[in-house]
């Protein structure tokens, strides 16, 4: 940002990254695991461990997500305020996520709960546009979380 003003390149980069964050939310909420290929780099590292999840490669996480999320009948990933630090073809960011979820227990009873966290991301510009190269979920708070069995681990 020169003289407190964004260049057209920076404006475009920020809009592309914001779109990337929104597309991630819709991919997860729609359970469209294949859409993640256009959001992450092929060699991305994804770490959901602070929220009880797994850490692994894009391929591992794509195989794990349907198993991990099948216990939830509904959820929304609502991304909000982001800070982005752009440095040429790389960027880092921290984005707020508000995540209401509905857990369906083995007895069929549903319970709504809420999680607040941050995504800490590393973005890279590729020939196909901006992608997430690394994502770490950082837990902030939760409310009304039910007792649940552990989420299954990544497949070996």
C-alpha positions, 0 to 999 in steps of 0.5 A: 500500500503506497501512501496509504492507498491500495494499488489496483493490483492489491485491490484485485488480490484482496478481492480474489482472496476474499472470494477464495475464503467464501468459496471454501465456506460454500464448499464445506457447507455444500459438502462439495469436497472436489471443489477444494481442489480449486481452493487449496494448492495440491501440496497444501497442509491443513491443520484442524487439530485445535477444533478436535480435527486432523492435520494432513495434506489436501488429499488426506483431508478431502478423504477425512472430511465426509467422515468427520462431518457426517455426524453434523446434520447442518452447519454454516461457515460464516467468514468475516473480518480478515487481515491480509499481508500481501507480499508479491505472489504470497500472502498471509491472513487471519480471518474470523469464522463463526460456525454454528453446527447441529450435532446429531447423536446416535439416538437421533437427537440434535443439538445446536452449538457454536464455535468461534475461531480464526483461520490462519492462512498462507496464500500463494498466487498460481497460474490458476489464481490465488490458492491456500497453501496452508491453513491452521484453525485457531480456536477462540471460543465455543458455546453449548458443545455437546458430548461427542465421540472423538472424530475419526483420525485420518486414514493411513 
